[in-house]
Amino acid sequence: MAIDDSVRPEEPAAPTAATTPTPRSSTWSALRPLVLRIHFYAGVLVAPLLFIAATTGLLYALSLPAEKVLYSHELTTDVGAGAMPLDTQVTAAREAHPQGTVTAVWPSPEEGATTRVLMQSPEVAEGKELTVFVDPYTGKVRGELETSGDALPIRTWLSGLHSNLQLGESGRIYSEMAASWMWVVALGGLLLWIGRKRASRKALFLPDRSATGRRRTLSWHGSVGLWAVVGLLVLSATGLTWSTYAGANIDKIQTQLGGATPAVAAALDGQDSGGSHQGHGTGHGTTPQQATGPDVGLDKVVEAARAEGVEEQIQITLPSEGQGYVVKERDREFPVHLDTVAVDPADGRVMDTLPFEDYPLLAKLTRFGIDVHMGYTFGLANQLALAALAVALMFLVVWGYRMWWLRRPTKERKLSTGRPMPRGAWRKVPVTMLLPLAAVTALVGWFVPLLGLSLLVFLVIDIALGFVARRRAGAQA
């Protein structure tokens, strides 16, 4: 990625018989000024959002290994002779917090790990859960924390900072704007860097340490951006999948293509199931209603689930009104284990099964993409890679602004900003190329609304500035 690609806009040399441009070179010569101008303005105006997203993303990536250290007392315990019945462990959590309503249980996934009992409780903020950590060997409560899904307090807070700057739903606009523009800036920088003339192929992949000044900065900016571009594109695409506006369009397209994430059919007999394997999963309502009637208990439910092969780091969603138990694997490290079964609480009968291999391809790709973005898929290696990518993006932004600063006309005003790319770049693009490009831009702008709206605002402002500049030039003449 390169916010700026040259000290001055290049003037194309007049073609001669010996230097007649090929169709490919002439196409790039026509497109380059437009790509450069878009990349420049996107870099200057959107880079602050990218820098914030990179900084908060770095902190989030590091919070995954950090919470294992910070909350080791709650997460781990001494290994005992044998685990107590799961129902006994949950009873201990209920006795410690009688005002809470148990919604889910995560049995100890390995020796020395505690069992998590998730509750909805007035003790925690709305939208959060109270997780009680129980020693599976003694039944004693080792602690309780306010959580969000599997995220403990530090990661919950940093996740909110990364996604919405702790501003709630309105703050999500910042992260969606960053994700909407990241792929544009990344691809534009890639084209500019690859299309740049250089003495050797090595200079494409490695920074030129012999260069000085602005060229040295450009060398580092371009080569690091080249290595980071695939990761930036993945982060941009996966970030958009759960954004507010673009995410809604992605969900619609995914559903229309038959790629929606399925859910196990957990409705009890006589209840409306909505069809097997439909919807987006069984969640916890804001006011859960515990099912009444006969119940075989958690241990029998786990036994039935394990008989169906659901045994890797399971989570058990307790029955609610008209719904049975849902037992789901939650091991998202590669290879993933995400099979699900629904169990009748009255007799322990398995009502439905949903192997992860039965997910539509698009649903699988969405799951993989989101988990890579969140640092789950490859464990610590994934988290370190995300941290490195965040640091690279932060440096790319700083280098980009430095190149802009070095373009300033120091002889006239030392505190002035860098020169912008000249207007009229679109006029150099042939009509046969400009019209399809405009159509694609309009389509992408509709599908990614914040990208389209911000691009339109940039265009309006640029036209207004050009009009003012022409008026001033005419007045001076």
N, C-alpha and C positions, 0 to 999 in steps of 0.2 A: 504494500500500500504506500502511496506517496501523495501527500496533500498537494504537493507542487512538484512539477517534473522538470522545470527548466528555469534558468535565470530570466530569460526573456522568451516570449512566444517565438517559435521557430518560423521563419519565412521559407516556404518551400522553394527550392531551386527550380529554375525554369527547365523543363525537360529538353533534352537534346537527343539526337539520334543514338548517342552512346549510352544515355542514361534514361531512356524511356521507362517510366515506372510500370511495373507489372500490375495486373488488376488487383492483386492482394495488397500491394504497397499503396496503391492509389486509394483503395478503400480505407485503409488505416489512416492515411494522410487526411482524408476527409472527415473521419470520425474522431481522430485524436484531439483536435481542439475542443470538441463538444464533451468528450469524456474527461478531458483535463479540467474544463470549466465546472462540470458537475462535481467532479471529485474534489476540486478546490473548495467550492462553496459548501458542499456537504461536510468536508473535513473541518472547515473553519466554524461552521454553525452548529453541527451535530456532535463534533468531537467532545465537547464537555459532557454530554450525556453518556457517550461511550466510555469516557474516563471514569465517571461515577459508577457506571455498570461494572467496569473492570475492577475498580477498587472494592466495591461491595461484593462482587463475585469472588474475588480473591479471599476476602474474609470468610465468606460462606464456605468455600472449598476447604479452607483450613479448619473450619469449625467441626467438620465431620470427625477427623482424628482427635481434635481437641476435646470434644465432649466425652470421649472414652476415658480421658484422663481426669477431666473436671468432675465427672459424675461416676467415678469408679466405685465409690461406696454403694451407690444405688444399683449400679449395673452388675456388680460381681459379688460373690460370696465364697466362703470356704466350701469345698466339696465335701458332702456328707455321705453317709452310707447308702441312702436311697431317697428319692423324692417322695414327698407326701402326696396324697390324692389332690388333684387340681381343685376339686370342690372345696377341700379344706383350706387351700391357699386363698381362694377367692373369699371364703367366709372370714378369714383373718383380715383381708382388705376391707370388707364391708363393716366389720366391727370397729376398725380404726377410723372409718369415715362413714358413719351410718346415714348421713344426709345425702350421700352420693348415690347415683344410679349406675350400676355396672352395665356398660355397653359392649365391651369386648375384653378378651383375655389373650395375652400372648405368652404361652407357656415357655419356660426356660428352654432356649434353643440348643444349649450345650452345657456340659458340666461346668460348674462354677458361675453360671449366669443366673440372674434372678428372673422371676416371672413378673410380667407387667399386667396389672389389672387396670383397665381404662374406665373412668367414670365421668359422667356429667354431673357437675357439682356446683353449688353456689359459691364454693370456695375459690373458683377460678373465673377468669374473664369469659364473657360470652364468645363462643366460637372456639374456645380452647377446651382441653380435657385435663382432668386430674388423673395422673398415672401413679398408681401405688406399686412399689417394688417389693415383692415378697420373696423371702428366702425359701426356695422349694424344699430344702432339707429340714428346716425347723418350723416353717410356717410363720416366722416372725417378719414384721414389716420393717424393711431397711430404710425406707424413706418414701417421699412423695414429691412429685414435680409437676408443674404446669407444662403441658406438652401440646403439640399440634401434629397428629399422626405419629410418625416415628421420631420426630425432631424434638430434642430436649431444649430447655430454655434458651441457651446461647444460640443454638442453630435456628430456633423459632424466631428469635429477634432479628438475627442477621438475614434470615430468609425474607422477612418483611422489609428490612432495609434495602435488600437487593431488588425486590420486586416492586415496592411502592414507596420507598424512603420513609416508611412508618407513617404514611399519610392516608392510609386506607385505600379504598377503591379508586379515588381520584388520582392517587399517586402512581397508579399502574400505567398512566399515560406516559410517564417518563421511560419506563422500561420497554414499553411497546414501541415508542419512538426510536429508542436505541436499537432494538432488534430489527425494526423496519428498515433502518438506514445502514446497518452494519454490513449487510451483504452487498449493498450498492457501493459503499465506500471500498470494501474489500475487493470486489470484482473490478472496479474502476482502477484501483491501484495496481492490481495484477496486470491488467492490460497495458497500463502505462509503463510498468517496469519491464515487462517482457518485450514491449515494442521499442524500448530504448536501445540505441546503438551502443555497443560496448566492444572493447578490444578482445576480450576473451570470455568464454562461457563461464569460467570460474567467477567472474564478477557478477554473474546473474544470481549465484547462490550464496556467495560470501562477501562481506563488506570489504571495501578497498581501504586498507589501513594506511596506505600511502597518500590518500587524498586529504585535503585540508578544507577547512571552512565549510561552506554550504554543501559542496560535493561530498565531503565525508559524511555529513549528516544524512544526505540523500542516499548514500551507499548503505548506511546502516538501516535506514528507514525501509528501503526497498527490499533488501535481502532478508531482513527479519520478517517483513510483511509477507514475503513469498513463502517462508517456512510456516507462517501462522495462518495463511489464508484458508486452508481447508478447515482448521478448527474454528475459525471465525464464522465461516459459512454454516457449519454445523450448529454452533451456538445461536446464530441468527434464526435459522430454520426451526430449531427445537424451541427457542424462546417464543416464537410466534404461535406455536401450537396451543399454548394456554394463555395467550394474551386476550384482551377483552374484545377487540373488534376484528382483527385479522383471525384470531382464534375461532371466533364464531363462524367465519366464512370457511375456515379449514374444516371445522366440524361438519358443516353442511355438505361440503364436497365429499368428505370421507364417508358420511352416511349414505349419500347418493350412490357412491361407488361400492357400497356394501362392505365398508371397512370399519364400521363403528365397533367400539370395544364391547364385547358381549358380557352378559352377566348370567350367573347360574340361576335357575328357577327355584326360588326358595319359598314360594307361596304354599301354604298348607291346603289340604283338601277342602274344597268348597270356597276357596278364596280366588280372587282374580290374579292370576300369575303374570298376565301380560305376555305370555309366550316364553318358551324356554330359550335361554341364552340371549335375552334381549336387554336393552337399556345400557346403563353405564355403571352397574355395580350396586351392591347393597351398602348403603352408608348409615351413619348415625343421625337420626332426626334431632332437631333442636329440643324436642320434648318427648323423649322415648317412652314408650309404654311397654312395660315388661309383659310378656305372654303369661297367661295363667293356665292352670291345668296340669296334668301329669308331665313330668320331665325326667328323663333317664339320667340327667346329670352330665357334667362336662367330661368326665373320664370316659363314659360310654361313647359320647360323641367323638372324642379324639380317637378312640379305638376303631370306630366305624370309618372315620376319615383315613386313618393310617392303612386300613384294609384296602382302601381304594388308591393307595400310593401317595396320598397327601400327607407328607411327613417332614418336609424341610422347612424349619422355622415358620411354624404355622401361627395364624391369628384366627381367633374364634369370635365371630360376631354373634352376640346373644339374640335369642328370639325376640321379636317385637310383635305388635298386633298383626295376626294373620301370617306371620313369617316364621320359618324355622331357623335352625342354626345354619350359619354359613362359615365353613372352615376353608381358609385360603392360605396357600404358601406365600411367603413374603421374602423369599431369597432372590434378590434382584442382581446378585453378582453372577458373572458369566461362568458356566452355563446357568441360566435362570431356572428357578422352580416356582411357578406361579399357577399351579393347578388348583381348582376349587371344587368343593362338594357342598351340597345342601343336605342337612340331616333333620329328620322329623324328631322334635323333642319328646314326643309321646312314647316312641318305641325304638328310637335310634336307627330307624331305617334311612338309608341314603336315597333321597328323593331325586337328585340330579347331580351329574358330574360335568365339569367343564375343564378339560385339559388345555393347557396353554397352547399346545400344538394345534388345537382346533380354532384358535383365533384367526381372523382374516389377516392376510399379509400386511395390509395397511395398519391394522391395530397393533400387530407385532412391531412394525417399524416405529410407530408412534411411541410404544412402550419403551423400546430400546433407546430411541432418541432422547426422550425425557430423562431416562435413568442415566444416560451418559452425561447429559447437561447437569444433572444433580449430583454427579460423582459416585453413583452406586455401582455401575456395571462392572468395572474392573477394580473395585476397591480402592486401596491407597494409591495405586498407580494412576487410576482415573482422577483422583483428587489432586495429586501432584501435577498431572498434566494440565488440569484446569487452572491450577495456581500459576503454572508457567505461562499459559496462554493469557491469563489476565495481566501478568506482569509485562508480557510482550505488547499487549494492546496499550497499556499505559505508556510504555516507551514510544510506541508508534505515534500516539497523540502528541507527546512532548516533542518528538523529532519533527512532526509535521508543523507544529506551531513555530518551532525554531527556524525551519526553512522559510516560513512566511515572514518571520521577523527579519531574517537576513536579506529578504528582498526589498526592505524598506529603502527609500531614497535618502540615505544618511547625509548627503551633502546639503540637502535643503532643510530637513527636519529630523533630528536624531531620534525623536520620540514618535515618529510617524509609524503607521502600520505598513505591512508589506503590500505591494501592488497586486490588485486582483487580476484574474485572467481577463483578457479583452472580450467585449461583447461581440455578438454576431457569429458565434461559432456554428450555430445551427444552419446558417446560410451556406456554409461550405459543404454541407451534406447533400448529396444528390437527392432529388425529389423521390426517385424510385427507392431510395433507402430511408429517406426521412419519413414518408407516410407510414410504412410498416412499423418503423421505430416509434412513431407517435401513437399508433394504434396499440402496440404492445405496452407502451408506457401508461396509456389510459386504462388498459385492462389490469395491469399490475397495481396501479393507483386505486382502482376500485376494489380489488381483492385485498390490498393492504392499505386501509383507509388513511391511517396517519401518515404514511409515506406519500400518498396522493395529495392529501390536503396540504401538508407542509411544502411539497414540491410546487403546488399551485401558489402558495403564499410567496415562496422564493421567486417565482416567475413574475408575479404581480409587482413585488418590490423592485425586482431588477428592471422591469419595463418602466416603472415610475422613475427610478434613478437615471435610467438612460434618457428619458424624456427631459428631466431636469438638466442633465449634462448638456444635451443638445440646445436647450433654451439658453443656457449660460454661454455656450460657445457662439451662438448666433448673436447674443447681445454684445459680446466682446468684439465680434467682427464688425 
